[in-house]
Amino acid sequence: MRATVLVALALLGFAAGVSYDGYKVYKVVPKTEIENVYLNSLASSADFDFWSTINKVGNPVTVMASPKVQRMFEDYLKTNNLEYNVEIENVESTIEAERQYHRSKEALKSGRISFDQYLRHDQINAYLDQLAKDYPDTVTLESFGQSYEKRQMNLVRISSGSSSSKPVIFVDAGIHAREWIAPATALYLINQLVENPANSDLIRDVDWIILPCLNPDGYEYSWNSDRLWRKTVSPGSLCNGCDANRNFDFHWMEAGASSWECSETYAGKQAFSEVEARHLRDYLAKTANIKAYLTLHSYGQYLLYPWGYGNVLPDNWRELDDLGHQVDNAIRAVSGTRYTIGSSTQVLYAAAGASDDWAMGGAGIDIVYTIELPGGGVYGFDLPASRIQGVVVETFEGFKVYADYVAKNRKIDN
């Protein structure tokens, strides 16, 4: 949780209009374990928000610092010769630029969609509803359930209707509220599968089930009050919200998660405490033929497969690694964007209780990836709307690879 809405405001509920004026974002490269220990000591401070988890020595760490601790922080970095640079000089300026841009855009009307702006949750639902009306032979609209604040969570099943026994690829996005490029990418995938006839082959042998926003309450809160809100909005005794991507009951709370409810990685009072996580658990359990699970996040350009709970690999890791490189090659061919491929723990950090580990270990799906989309740099999570098109177009080439692979290697016996 942000510094400005922590303990002092927690008992009053969520703050409105959180400001990040003067906040800076640093990229630091720890070279020793002692330096890692120092960074870890800051993680519980309300004045620091780690945008990437502290991991192995030599791995860059991105952290946002409030104005009141910047001098102390920079003095330590300089005195101890830590390699660092300032990625964002003023976080509020990037957020305000994003706000101004969206004020200048016409809101989505009549279910039409464009990829030059981010959409609100009700606009996302309006688009899905319009597709179901316009393409009844291809699109089935389903209720996924309601969020904690009773927002309707809808998903679409996209199928050519040629067979009831096709393998299914399930895609979700937006479990972390501030990662706006993830729902946008899910929407583009839906758009291309349904409204672009050139992609009809992608639904001939595979069905798709796509949920554009798994955390609609947090997503709307990131629009209305705190652009960098990450968690759900369920009430706590001191701080609100839970990291729903640490809330799944597979090695819950073993690593990379926190029991402190003010932490960005707070795993909840118990596994599946969050209604949104329970909805995903139940949907995966009841839905037949799901052969691949893809969950969209940002940022970092990673294709991550299980396991995230520890430094172990699934039995089919070689298959996942090879497929990940095929996806990376397809994305890179568009504009040169490169992804790092590997297990969550080995190439990024341990994150027990995440949805990807649950999809494999709990739901029994064996093709599972977390796709960390582009972002960072001078924007962080505020990837400009002007860059949406580039990201979604190149990522779609990766989705094509997944579709082809599942169609050929995960056929359903009739």
BELRA-V413627 format. One record per residue. RES is the residue in one letter. D_CENTER is the distance of its C-alpha to the mean C-alpha in Angstrom with 2 decimals. Layout:
RES|D_CENTER, RES|D_CENTER
This chain:
M|16.88, R|18.46, A|22.04, T|23.53, V|22.45, L|23.10, V|26.31, A|28.61, L|26.69, A|24.93, L|28.04, L|28.23, G|24.81, F|22.10, A|23.40, A|23.51, G|22.94, V|21.64, S|22.88, Y|21.76, D|25.04, G|26.12, Y|22.99, K|22.51, V|19.81, Y|21.31, K|20.58, V|22.83, V|23.96, P|25.64, K|28.53, T|29.89, E|28.98, I|30.70, E|28.36, N|25.36, V|27.18, Y|27.66, L|23.99, N|23.25, S|25.97, L|24.13, A|20.91, S|22.58, S|23.85, A|22.70, D|23.47, F|20.82, D|17.04, F|15.68, W|12.66, S|13.00, T|14.66, I|18.36, N|19.17, K|22.13, V|24.88, G|24.51, N|20.72, P|19.74, V|18.28, T|16.82, V|17.95, M|18.75, A|22.28, S|24.28, P|27.58, K|29.78, V|28.63, Q|28.25, R|31.90, M|31.94, F|28.79, E|30.12, D|33.53, Y|32.24, L|30.31, K|33.44, T|35.93, N|34.20, N|33.49, L|29.75, E|28.23, Y|25.96, N|25.30, V|24.06, E|20.98, I|21.11, E|24.49, N|23.61, V|20.12, E|21.70, S|23.15, T|19.89, I|18.70, E|22.14, A|22.17, E|19.08, R|20.88, Q|24.07, Y|22.63, H|21.31, R|24.64, S|26.38, K|24.66, E|26.08, A|23.99, L|23.14, K|26.33, S|27.65, G|24.38, R|24.34, I|21.22, S|20.78, F|18.13, D|19.61, Q|17.84, Y|14.79, L|15.74, R|16.13, H|15.43, D|19.11, Q|19.18, I|16.47, N|18.65, A|21.72, Y|20.64, L|19.96, D|23.29, Q|25.10, L|24.00, A|25.32, K|28.56, D|28.98, Y|28.13, P|29.30, D|30.17, T|26.71, V|24.23, T|24.26, L|22.47, E|21.63, S|20.92, F|18.10, G|19.57, Q|19.39, S|17.11, Y|18.82, E|20.19, K|21.31, R|19.13, Q|19.47, M|16.48, N|17.51, L|16.57, V|18.73, R|20.55, I|21.77, S|24.93, S|28.16, G|30.00, S|32.11, S|31.41, S|30.24, S|29.62, K|26.97, P|24.01, V|20.71, I|17.26, F|14.60, V|11.27, D|8.65, A|5.73, G|5.04, I|5.58, H|5.14, A|7.78, R|8.35, E|5.64, W|8.19, I|8.35, A|5.76, P|8.35, A|10.99, T|10.54, A|10.76, L|13.75, Y|15.33, L|15.28, I|17.01, N|19.33, Q|20.46, L|21.06, V|23.04, E|24.68, N|25.46, P|28.39, A|28.08, N|25.15, S|27.14, D|27.41, L|23.71, I|24.46, R|27.95, D|27.25, V|23.70, D|22.27, W|18.70, I|16.98, I|13.96, L|12.20, P|10.58, C|9.56, L|9.37, N|9.94, P|12.49, D|14.54, G|12.15, Y|11.10, E|14.87, Y|15.64, S|13.64, W|15.95, N|19.06, S|19.34, D|16.89, R|14.64, L|12.87, W|12.39, R|9.45, K|11.00, T|12.81, V|16.30, S|18.62, P|21.70, G|22.71, S|26.13, L|25.28, C|21.66, N|19.45, G|16.09, C|14.44, D|11.25, A|10.68, N|8.92, R|12.40, N|14.39, F|15.18, D|18.80, F|18.79, H|20.11, W|18.79, M|19.37, E|20.81, A|18.87, G|16.09, A|16.13, S|18.46, S|21.12, W|21.51, E|20.08, C|19.75, S|17.39, E|13.73, T|13.39, Y|15.95, A|15.93, G|18.14, K|21.86, Q|21.58, A|19.35, F|18.17, S|19.31, E|16.54, V|17.55, E|14.12, A|13.83, R|17.43, H|16.94, L|14.61, R|17.15, D|20.00, Y|18.81, L|18.22, A|21.58, K|23.54, T|22.41, A|24.54, N|23.98, I|20.23, K|20.42, A|16.93, Y|13.47, L|10.49, T|6.87, L|4.69, H|2.27, S|5.16, Y|7.82, G|10.60, Q|11.59, Y|11.46, L|12.11, L|12.06, Y|14.17, P|15.58, W|16.93, G|14.83, Y|17.54, G|20.11, N|21.77, V|22.65, L|21.91, P|21.99, D|25.22, N|23.79, W|21.95, R|24.27, E|23.37, L|19.63, D|20.38, D|22.70, L|20.47, G|17.68, H|20.39, Q|21.46, V|18.08, D|18.05, N|21.61, A|20.94, I|18.25, R|20.52, A|23.47, V|22.23, S|22.13, G|21.97, T|18.29, R|18.04, Y|15.45, T|16.18, I|16.50, G|17.07, S|16.30, S|13.63, T|16.60, Q|18.79, V|16.88, L|14.35, Y|15.05, A|15.80, A|13.32, A|15.41, G|14.57, A|11.11, S|10.60, D|11.27, D|14.47, W|15.44, A|15.20, M|17.61, G|19.67, G|19.82, A|19.66, G|21.36, I|19.22, D|19.99, I|17.80, V|14.29, Y|11.55, T|8.07, I|7.79, E|6.82, L|8.14, P|10.99, G|11.59, G|13.61, G|17.37, V|19.16, Y|16.20, G|13.39, F|10.53, D|13.28, L|13.25, P|16.47, A|16.78, S|19.43, R|17.00, I|14.93, Q|17.65, G|17.79, V|14.18, V|14.15, V|17.66, E|17.23, T|14.13, F|16.27, E|18.81, G|16.60, F|16.13, K|19.91, V|20.35, Y|18.42, A|20.57, D|23.72, Y|23.16, V|22.52, A|25.47, K|27.75, N|26.84, R|25.75, K|28.47, I|29.45, D|33.10, N|34.97
